[in-house]
């Protein structure tokens, strides 16, 4: 197949899997526990203070928490972020300083909701340092994972504080293992805490597996699409042991008709009618490619807590809602 350098070669290829938040004379305060938890010693202290002369009233000084809802006009349409609980997760973490690598078709880095988010980029298709997106797939994925949030424009991203590393390894829908592997290694070497691979293919590849293992050994969480075959065909790199494989569900938490299934799939996330960034604007896409960055964003939020990649994978896979037998309906990944 023709590639960016205008040459042909035979190689294993992978494809992008998607397109398809009044006063008393004297008073006293007792610090109350969070979430209404009042220790016995606090209750006793309150009673003792109430008995003191001149004390008009004693009240618990309860703690309150911020509840963050982004001001992005498209957020009400982002059912995936709301369904998986990102809005409540943002009260605890935003992913500040965490790096998510998007190994894909590139990114429209000048997009209003992505401007300033890309800290490093590399085009492995054309061999240069500008990873422009001429397909739109990578831009859509990047927006789901880490669009600028609360800026009053467009959409919100699952990991608002996360930075983006962009490796262009696909020309349109097609990418070759050699380029994808280079992109994974480059991302790991550039400090990627999470690597998003919204691409897949049925042929196993030692080159790809070694790149995944390299990134894992460097501490990266690797998240990959399970594929859009609609059956149980094993897909790579999602099936590798050091990857979180992500299938897709719809608004009713049913497996999307196109989503690949099987015991090798780890979790599922929203992948139908997903609104995100596109070059020149915004739009909806379907696919396990869209489900994958929801999980990558969650991994980014957990990375801010200082968890290892093994701990993050365990947290995500073990804290899911079971939607049925693995071979029929994968589980759905929550945001906290």
N, C-alpha and C positions, 0 to 999 in steps of 0.2 A: 504494500500500500504506500502511496506517496506520502512523504513526511515533510517536515518543515524545511529540511535542507535540500529538497527536491530530488532525493534519491530513494530507491526501493531497497528493501531488504526483507528477508524472511525472519520472522521472530514471533515469539508468543506475544499476543496482544491482550490488553484489558480494555474494557469499555466503561464509560461513565454510566452510572446506574441512576439516572433520573432526568427527566425533563417533563417525561410522560406526566412585663409589673406597678358670814361676815365675821369679824375677828373677835377673839376673846381676850379678856384681861391678861391671861397667860395661857400658853398652850405648849404642848410637847409633841415631838414626832418620834415614832418608832419605825425603823427601817423594816419594811415588809419584804418577804421573799419574792422572787420572780415567779410569774405565772400563778400568783395567789398562794404559794407555799409559805405557810407561817410556822416556823419552828416553835416548839413548846416554850423555850426560854424567851422568845420574843413576846408571846402571849402573856407570860408571867410578868415580864417587864412592863407591859402596857397596863396590866391590872395594878401593879405597884405604883406606877406614876399617877394613875387615876385617883389613888387614895391620898396623894399629897395635897396639903392645904393650898388653895389658890389656883388649882388646876381646873380649868373650865371644861376642857375636852382633850382627849388623846386619840389621834388617828394614825393608822398605819401609813407610812410614806412608801406606797407601792411603786415599784419600777414599771416604767412604760417602755414600749419598744417602737421603733420607727417601722412603718409599713410602706414600702416603696412601690409606687406604681409609675412606670415611665410615661412621659408626656408625648411619646411618639404617636402620631395619628393613626398609624397602621397597626398598633398593638392590639386593639380590640379584635382584629381579624387574625391575629396570630394564635389560633386555637392550640397549636402544639405547645407553645411556651406556657400557656395557661393550664392546659390539661396535665402537663407533667410537673407543675408546681414551681416553676422558676421564679415567679413573683415573690413567693415567700422565701425562697432560697436567697434572693438578692438582699434580704434584710440581714443576712449573716455573712455573705461573701459576694464579691463582684469579679473576682479573678484578677485583681490588680497585680501587674508584674508577671503574669503567666503568659506563656507563648503557645499559641495554637498554630500548627503548620497545616496549610491547605495544599495538599499535593494533588493537583488537578489541572484544569485548563487555563490557569492564570486567574488574575483578579483585576477588575476595573478599579485601580487604587485611587483614582480621583473621584469616585462616586461620593456624594455628600454624606452617606452613611458609613463610608469606609475610609474617608480621607483622614490621614494621620495614624491609621491603625497598622499599616504595613511597615514593619521595621527592617525587613530584609526580603529580597526576592531574587529569583534566578530562573531563567528560561532554559530548560534542558532540551527542548525541542529545537530551538534555533541557536542555542549556544551563546546567549548574551545575558545581560543583567536586568532586563526589563520583562517581567512576566505578564504582558498584556493578555486580556481575555477576549478572544475573538469568537467565542462560543456561548458564553454566559453561564455555563454550568458552575465553574469555580467561583464566580461572583455571587451566585445564589447560595452556594454552600457557605462561603465566607460570611455572608450577612446573617444566616441562621446562627452561626457559631458566635460571631462577635461584632455585629453591627454597632455603630455608635448609638448609645441608648440615652434617652432623656434629653435629646437635643431638639425636640419639637419637630423633627423631620423624619418622614418615612417610617421605618420599622425599628424594633428593638432586637438586640442580639442576646443569645442565651448566656454568654459570658461577657458582660458589658466592659469589664476592665481588661480583658485579654488583648494582647498584641497579636499580630498576624505575621507569620512567615509564609511566603508564597513560593511554591516550586511548580513551575509550569512543566508538566510532563505529558500533556495530551494535546493533540492537534484535533480540534473538534471533539468527536466522541471517542476517538481512538488514542490509546497510549501504549507504548511498548515497555516490557518489563525492565529493560536496561535503563530507560529514562526514569521510570517510576522508582526503581531501586536507587538510582543516583539522587533523586529528589528526597527519598526517605533518609538516606545517609546525610545529605546536606542539611536537612531539617534537624536531625539529631545533633550534628556537629555545631549547629547554630542555636542550640539551647532550647529546642522544642520540648515543652512539657507534655504536649499532646500532639499527635499526628493524625489528621483526618484523611482517610483514603476512601472517597466516594467513587470507587471504581472496582471492577471485578471481572473475572473470567473463569471458565471451568478448568483450565489447564494449570496444574501445579508448576511452580518454578523455584528451583534452588536459589537462583539469583535473588528473587523477590523474598523468599523466606529468610535468607541470610541477612538481607537488608533490614527486614522486620526485627530479627533477633538482635542485630547491631543496635538498632534504635532502642529496643527494650533494655539491653544491657547498659545503654547510656542513660536510662531512667525515663524514657518517653513512654507515655500511654499511647498505644496504637489502636485506633478505632476504624473499622472498615465496613463497607456496605455488604449486606448478605446477598444482594443481587435481585434482579427483577424477572427471574425465569418463571415464577409462579408455581414452581414444583420443588422437589427436594434435591435438585442438582447441587452438589457441593461446589462452592465458589471460593476462589482465592483472590486476594490474600486473607479474606475473612475467616477461612477455616484453620489458619495457622494458630498454634497454641498461645502465642504471645500477642494475640489480637482480640479485641472485643468485636464480635460480629453482630451487626445490627439489621434486623428485619423492620418492616413497616406496618403500622396499624392506621386505621382511619379514625374519624371522630368518635365512633361508637366503640373503639378499642377492639375492633375486629381486624384480623389479618387482612392487609390489603390484597386484593385479588392477584396482583402482579408479584407480590413479595415471595422470595425464596424462603423455604422452611426446612427444618431438620434439627436433629439433636446437636449439631455443631454450632447452631445459632445461639448466641448468648442472651440477647435482649431484643426488644422491639421498641420503636419510638414513632412519633407522628411522621407520616410520609405521604399523606394525601391532601392535596389542596393547600400546600405550604407557601405562604407569602414571604418573599425575601427580596433582596437587592438583585438587580440585573443591570448590565451596562446601559446607561441612559435612563434608568428608572427602576420600576419594581414589577413583580409578577409572581404568578403561582406556578409551582411545579409539583409533580408527583414522582416518587421513587424512593428506594432505600438510600439513595444518595442524599435525599433531604432528611431522612431519619437519622443518618449517621452524625451530622453535625450537632443535632440535639444532644446526643450522648457525649460527643467531644466537648461541647460547652459545659456539660455537667462535670466532666473530668477536669476541665479548667477551673471550675469553682472549687472542687475538692483539692486540686493542686495548691491552691492558695493556702490551704490549711497545713501544708508541708507534708502531706502523705506521700508515700512512695508509689510507684506505678503499680506494684503488686497490691498495695492496700486500696488504691483507687479502683482497680479492676474488681477486687473482692467486694468493695462497698457497693459498686454499681450492680454487679451481677447478683449479689445476695439480697439486695434491698429492692426487689421488683415485685410487681403484682402478677401472680400466676394467672394467666389467661387460658390455660389448657395444656394438654400434652405437647411436649416439644415438637413432635413430628407434625402436629396439626396447627397449633397456634403458639408462637413464641411469647415470652413474657414482655411486659411493657415497662420501660425504664422510667422511674420517677426522677424529679430533680433534687430530691433531698433524702 
